[in-house]
Amino acid sequence: MALHPSAESHGPPDLQEPGFRIADYVSTIDNGANEVERFRMIVCDLPRRFHAASRPIQERSLMDPPRLTGTKWDALLAAMAEHLAILHDHEIPVWCDEPERFLRIPWVPLGELLPGICASAYIDTPASFVRHGALVEPSSLDYRGGEHEYGCLVQG
């Protein structure tokens, strides 16, 4: 399967590619430059591309289980897939229920870098994320389902 040209440099898989799968985001977990890059790809880029896709591409992208990485990011990817399936009225993928895709101790991605997000993540995180134990600060899941401009992180 051909990936988006930027995929070789940790960029997103090409959602319009007929073979696109959420499973392709495992390469971001394996090769992401850092925690922020992994987070942005899974929480911002993946939903934006998913929302823009046709229903058949969405359904296909949910089918194949992503390879497990043995990291907390497995829970976040499963939570995001479940969340997107619910938002778009698809069946929740069976692989989202695999025990390895749940965290026993809740985790707030980027919580170490941005401690202020932890409180709102515990209060307002959507159910799919709570269920998997990967708590995402709600403003990361805005009405657009991700940022329109991938890669525009402003660091201060």
FENKA-V806526 format. One record per residue. N is the residue number from 1. PSI is psi in radians with two decimals (999 if undefined). Layout:
n=N psi=PSI
n=N psi=PSI
//
This chain:
n=1 psi=2.37
n=2 psi=2.33
n=3 psi=2.78
n=4 psi=2.47
n=5 psi=-0.59
n=6 psi=-0.14
n=7 psi=-0.55
n=8 psi=-0.43
n=9 psi=0.71
n=10 psi=0.30
n=11 psi=-3.11
n=12 psi=2.64
n=13 psi=2.74
n=14 psi=1.92
n=15 psi=-0.51
n=16 psi=-0.22
n=17 psi=2.25
n=18 psi=-0.45
n=19 psi=0.16
n=20 psi=2.41
n=21 psi=2.58
n=22 psi=-0.54
n=23 psi=-0.42
n=24 psi=-0.32
n=25 psi=-0.13
n=26 psi=-0.54
n=27 psi=-0.54
n=28 psi=-0.69
n=29 psi=-0.80
n=30 psi=-0.70
n=31 psi=0.01
n=32 psi=2.46
n=33 psi=-0.65
n=34 psi=-3.11
n=35 psi=-0.72
n=36 psi=-0.77
n=37 psi=-0.79
n=38 psi=-0.82
n=39 psi=-0.87
n=40 psi=-0.67
n=41 psi=-0.77
n=42 psi=-0.73
n=43 psi=-0.48
n=44 psi=-0.88
n=45 psi=-0.84
n=46 psi=-0.89
n=47 psi=-0.62
n=48 psi=-0.78
n=49 psi=-0.66
n=50 psi=-0.82
n=51 psi=-0.58
n=52 psi=-0.24
n=53 psi=2.74
n=54 psi=2.80
n=55 psi=-0.77
n=56 psi=-0.67
n=57 psi=-0.69
n=58 psi=-0.85
n=59 psi=-0.78
n=60 psi=-0.68
n=61 psi=-0.43
n=62 psi=-0.28
n=63 psi=-0.90
n=64 psi=2.27
n=65 psi=2.33
n=66 psi=2.54
n=67 psi=2.42
n=68 psi=2.43
n=69 psi=-0.18
n=70 psi=0.34
n=71 psi=2.99
n=72 psi=-0.41
n=73 psi=-0.39
n=74 psi=-0.71
n=75 psi=-0.71
n=76 psi=-0.73
n=77 psi=-0.72
n=78 psi=-0.72
n=79 psi=-0.73
n=80 psi=-0.75
n=81 psi=-0.77
n=82 psi=-0.78
n=83 psi=-0.81
n=84 psi=-0.69
n=85 psi=-0.76
n=86 psi=-0.80
n=87 psi=-0.60
n=88 psi=0.23
n=89 psi=0.73
n=90 psi=2.85
n=91 psi=2.51
n=92 psi=2.25
n=93 psi=2.42
n=94 psi=-0.63
n=95 psi=-0.33
n=96 psi=-0.33
n=97 psi=0.03
n=98 psi=2.33
n=99 psi=-0.53
n=100 psi=-0.16
n=101 psi=0.34
n=102 psi=2.55
n=103 psi=2.39
n=104 psi=-0.64
n=105 psi=2.12
n=106 psi=2.54
n=107 psi=2.36
n=108 psi=1.82
n=109 psi=2.39
n=110 psi=0.12
n=111 psi=-0.54
n=112 psi=-0.57
n=113 psi=-0.59
n=114 psi=1.29
n=115 psi=-0.43
n=116 psi=-0.36
n=117 psi=-0.28
n=118 psi=-0.76
n=119 psi=-0.86
n=120 psi=-0.52
n=121 psi=-0.67
n=122 psi=-0.48
n=123 psi=-0.80
n=124 psi=0.18
n=125 psi=2.37
n=126 psi=2.67
n=127 psi=-0.68
n=128 psi=-0.67
n=129 psi=-0.68
n=130 psi=-0.77
n=131 psi=-0.69
n=132 psi=-0.21
n=133 psi=0.18
n=134 psi=1.72
n=135 psi=2.13
n=136 psi=2.32
n=137 psi=2.20
n=138 psi=-0.57
n=139 psi=-0.27
n=140 psi=-0.38
n=141 psi=1.03
n=142 psi=-3.14
n=143 psi=-0.38
n=144 psi=-0.25
n=145 psi=0.43
n=146 psi=2.94
n=147 psi=2.50
n=148 psi=-0.57
n=149 psi=1.68
n=150 psi=2.42
n=151 psi=0.26
n=152 psi=0.56
n=153 psi=2.24
n=154 psi=2.10
n=155 psi=2.38
n=156 psi=999
//
